[in-house]
Amino acid sequence: QISTAIVTHTEINSTVSRISRGRSRVGVGMSVKSFLKKHPQLQPIPDSTKVRCALTGHELPSKLDVLQQYVEGRKYKAAKEATEYDFEKYRPHVVPHKKLRLGH
């Protein structure tokens, strides 16, 4: 089940600043904050140091190397492709499920 949560940039900024407080930047000059802005499917969990993927429901630590590895993984890519696929060209023959809403 895919949840669509609306998170404001203020909430992301405050949570990410709390998470990354006291830590130096890791990687090639990209911070966790800018990484989360680039991938809106990854949302910081309030009152936690973890990040939740809205596509798969996975909870990850807010470490840049872990997040990068997850985004490059097979499960994340498959879930992202499934939500981005355009089913409209098959509309007469393929219709959305009446009970399950999986993004199409």
PyMOL commands that set and color helices and strands:
alter all, ss='L'
color gray80, all
select helices_A, chain A and resi 9-20+32-38+64-71+74-84+88-90
alter helices_A, ss='H'
color red, helices_A
select strands_A, chain A and resi 42-44+50-53+59-61
alter strands_A, ss='S'
color yellow, strands_A
deselect
rebuild
show_as cartoon
